[in-house]
Amino acid sequence: MKKIPCFDLKRENLKYADKLKEAACRVIDSGWFILGEEKNDFEQRFASYCGVEYCVGTGNGLDSIRLILEGYKLLGKLQEGDEVIIPTNTFIATALAVSAARLEPVFADIDADTFNISPQSVESLITKKTKAVVAVHLYGCVAAIGELNRICKTYDILLIEDAAQAHGAELNGKKAGSLSHAAAFSFYPIKNLGALGDAGAITTNDKELRDCIAKLSNYGEETKYTHIHKGLNSRLDEIQAALLAVKLNYLDEENSLRKDIARNYIDNIKHKAIILPSFPAAERQHVFHQFVIRSDNRESLQKHLAKNGITTQVHYPTPIHKQAAYQEYNNMNLPVSEEIQSEILSIPIYPSLTQDETTKIVYTINTWKNR
């Protein structure tokens, strides 16, 4: 039986392997591996792609969020102990970045249709200590930015995007990364725009914040061996920048393929015991980093798919407020997040999936006997 993996990195990168190798060799031949022209070039191109003035390459997505928060602390817009509202239904890196910056995470519930942070939950959690909201564009779907912007302006708090899963996603023609005060990206290998290792970036139109983050990400250095901040070592290296520049050329095309596969699933999966994700209206473009279905008998469905050679994953089985790392929040009640945690299942969606593979996935789901 030919197996269909949940994601196939080897196959995904094979189609432009020659160009990736050429880019890597160019960097190797240059002898320059940190803070060089490849990083500068990618930062300019990615800023232009997102529709913003500035981009700073970083070591990973978690550092990207933390550096934004640390930058705002240095600029006096945040201080230790301030509250930052984040969704509980996301990868733990979002919370870890808040904690690492010595700020207090406040966990919000989500919208059941989009899996994204609920503006109503956000507004109910705002206190005098609330200074920022981090909106995660989960699974590639842009969060309710219009409503969140209204809330943040009303209470004079910062809005930050965690766009780690939303490269190329749009809202009213504006791309993720340009919809808030600043945005954090991850280029983890399986992302829509993935490096061949760890990498990340920050986008913003705020030059003061950009300059501050650029220093913070390089040991707090202003000039060689002159350090004005207690910074981090979190820099996008030259090889990853060169590889990402190659893959950026294909991002829109590959996002289009993801949307075609998603539309195929939505049109053809007909099982009554499965809830499909919504396909957003015209003003909001989903780029389907993951295609997440729901079933109240997930274990049976997952076993059925595995028996037929189809690998699935759960993103994410435990909300952050129920994790041991955040045990002080374990008694919180966030009902939507807690309800879906036992139902969600990610099925394969990536650009190199073939028609035969997607047909098999649809058929296998539709013929599952729910019992």
Backbone hydrogen bonds, N-H to C=O, Kabsch-Sander energy under -0.5 kcal/mol:
donor,donor_aa,acceptor,acceptor_aa,energy
4,I,309,G,-3.8
9,L,7,F,-0.5
12,E,8,D,-2.4
13,N,9,L,-2.3
14,L,10,K,-1.2
15,K,11,R,-0.8
16,Y,13,N,-1.0
17,A,14,L,-1.5
20,L,16,Y,-2.1
21,K,17,A,-2.8
22,E,18,D,-2.2
23,A,19,K,-2.1
24,A,20,L,-2.6
25,C,21,K,-2.7
26,R,22,E,-2.1
27,V,23,A,-1.8
28,I,24,A,-2.6
29,D,25,C,-3.0
30,S,26,R,-1.4
31,G,27,V,-1.3
32,W,27,V,-0.7
40,N,36,G,-1.9
41,D,37,E,-3.0
42,F,38,E,-2.4
43,E,39,K,-2.7
44,Q,40,N,-2.1
45,R,41,D,-2.4
46,F,42,F,-3.2
47,A,43,E,-2.3
48,S,44,Q,-2.1
49,Y,45,R,-2.4
50,C,46,F,-2.4
51,G,47,A,-1.1
52,V,47,A,-2.6
54,Y,204,T,-2.1
56,V,202,I,-2.3
58,T,200,G,-2.9
64,S,60,N,-1.5
65,I,61,G,-1.9
66,R,62,L,-2.4
67,L,63,D,-3.2
68,I,64,S,-1.6
69,L,65,I,-2.1
70,E,66,R,-3.1
71,G,67,L,-2.5
72,Y,68,I,-2.2
73,K,69,L,-1.8
74,L,70,E,-2.2
75,L,71,G,-1.7
76,G,73,K,-1.3
77,K,72,Y,-2.5
78,L,72,Y,-1.3
81,G,102,R,-2.2
82,D,79,Q,-2.3
83,E,129,K,-2.8
84,V,104,E,-2.8
85,I,132,A,-2.5
86,I,106,V,-2.6
88,T,108,A,-2.2
90,T,88,T,-1.4
94,T,91,F,-1.6
96,L,92,I,-2.6
97,A,93,A,-2.2
98,V,94,T,-1.2
99,S,95,A,-2.6
100,A,96,L,-2.7
101,A,97,A,-1.4
102,R,99,S,-2.0
103,L,98,V,-2.1
104,E,82,D,-3.2
106,V,84,V,-2.4
108,A,86,I,-2.8
111,D,116,N,-3.1
115,F,111,D,-2.4
118,S,109,D,-2.4
122,V,118,S,-2.5
123,E,119,P,-2.7
124,S,120,Q,-1.6
125,L,121,S,-0.9
125,L,122,V,-1.3
126,I,122,V,-0.6
126,I,123,E,-0.7
130,T,127,T,-1.3
131,K,83,E,-2.6
132,A,83,E,-1.1
133,V,158,L,-2.3
134,V,85,I,-2.9
135,A,133,V,-0.6
135,A,160,I,-2.9
136,V,134,V,-0.7
137,H,162,D,-2.1
138,L,136,V,-1.6
140,G,137,H,-1.4
141,C,138,L,-1.9
142,V,140,G,-0.5
145,I,143,A,-2.6
148,L,144,A,-2.3
149,N,145,I,-3.2
150,R,146,G,-1.8
151,I,147,E,-2.3
152,C,148,L,-2.8
153,K,149,N,-2.5
154,T,150,R,-2.3
155,Y,151,I,-2.1
156,D,152,C,-0.6
156,D,153,K,-0.5
157,I,152,C,-2.5
158,L,131,K,-2.4
160,I,133,V,-2.9
161,E,182,A,-2.4
162,D,135,A,-2.6
163,A,161,E,-0.8
163,A,184,A,-2.4
166,A,163,A,-1.8
169,A,166,A,-1.9
170,E,285,Q,-1.1
171,L,174,K,-2.6
172,N,283,E,-3.9
174,K,171,L,-1.9
176,A,169,A,-3.0
178,S,175,K,-1.9
181,H,159,L,-2.1
182,A,159,L,-0.8
183,A,203,T,-2.4
184,A,161,E,-2.7
185,F,201,A,-3.1
187,F,199,A,-3.1
191,K,188,Y,-2.7
194,G,192,N,-0.6
195,A,187,F,-3.6
200,G,58,T,-2.0
201,A,185,F,-1.8
202,I,56,V,-1.8
203,T,183,A,-2.0
204,T,54,Y,-1.8
205,N,181,H,-0.6
207,K,205,N,-0.9
210,R,206,D,-2.6
211,D,207,K,-2.8
212,C,208,E,-1.8
213,I,209,L,-2.7
214,A,210,R,-2.5
215,K,211,D,-1.5
216,L,212,C,-2.5
217,S,213,I,-2.7
218,N,215,K,-1.4
219,Y,216,L,-0.6
219,Y,232,L,-3.8
220,G,215,K,-2.0
221,E,215,K,-0.9
221,E,218,N,-1.6
222,E,226,T,-3.2
223,T,226,T,-1.0
226,T,223,T,-3.1
227,H,225,Y,-0.6
228,I,220,G,-2.3
228,I,226,T,-0.6
229,H,220,G,-1.3
231,G,219,Y,-0.6
231,G,229,H,-1.4
232,L,216,L,-3.5
234,S,217,S,-2.7
234,S,232,L,-0.7
236,L,57,G,-0.7
237,D,235,R,-0.6
238,E,33,F,-2.5
241,A,237,D,-2.3
242,A,238,E,-2.3
243,L,239,I,-2.4
244,L,240,Q,-2.7
245,A,241,A,-2.0
246,V,242,A,-1.3
247,K,243,L,-2.1
248,L,244,L,-2.3
249,N,245,A,-0.7
249,N,246,V,-0.9
250,Y,247,K,-1.4
251,L,248,L,-1.0
254,E,250,Y,-2.5
255,N,251,L,-2.7
256,S,252,D,-2.0
257,L,253,E,-1.7
258,R,254,E,-2.2
259,K,255,N,-2.3
260,D,256,S,-2.0
261,I,257,L,-2.2
262,A,258,R,-2.5
263,R,259,K,-2.5
264,N,260,D,-2.1
265,Y,261,I,-2.4
266,I,262,A,-2.8
267,D,263,R,-2.5
268,N,264,N,-1.7
269,I,265,Y,-2.8
270,K,268,N,-0.7
274,I,271,H,-1.4
275,I,294,R,-2.5
276,L,274,I,-0.5
278,S,113,D,-0.9
284,R,281,A,-2.0
285,Q,170,E,-2.5
285,Q,283,E,-0.5
286,H,284,R,-0.6
287,V,140,G,-2.1
289,H,139,Y,-1.5
290,Q,139,Y,-1.4
291,F,347,I,-0.7
292,V,290,Q,-0.6
293,I,291,F,-0.6
293,I,345,L,-2.7
294,R,275,I,-2.1
295,S,343,E,-1.5
298,R,295,S,-0.8
301,L,297,N,-1.9
302,Q,298,R,-3.2
303,K,299,E,-2.2
304,H,300,S,-2.3
305,L,301,L,-2.4
306,A,302,Q,-2.4
307,K,303,K,-2.6
308,N,304,H,-1.0
308,N,305,L,-0.5
309,G,306,A,-2.1
310,I,305,L,-2.8
311,T,4,I,-2.6
311,T,309,G,-0.6
313,Q,346,S,-1.7
315,H,313,Q,-0.5
320,I,88,T,-2.4
322,K,319,P,-1.9
323,Q,320,I,-1.9
326,Y,323,Q,-1.2
327,Q,324,A,-1.4
329,Y,326,Y,-2.3
330,N,327,Q,-1.5
332,M,329,Y,-2.3
334,L,332,M,-0.6
338,E,334,L,-2.1
339,E,335,P,-2.0
340,I,336,V,-2.3
341,Q,337,S,-1.2
342,S,339,E,-0.8
343,E,340,I,-2.2
344,I,340,I,-2.2
345,L,293,I,-2.2
346,S,313,Q,-3.4
347,I,291,F,-2.2
347,I,345,L,-0.6
349,I,6,C,-0.7
353,L,350,Y,-2.2
358,T,354,T,-2.5
359,T,355,Q,-2.4
360,K,356,D,-2.1
361,I,357,E,-2.3
362,V,358,T,-2.5
363,Y,359,T,-2.6
364,T,360,K,-2.8
365,I,361,I,-2.1
366,N,362,V,-2.6
367,T,363,Y,-1.7
368,W,365,I,-1.4
370,N,368,W,-0.9
371,R,369,K,-0.9
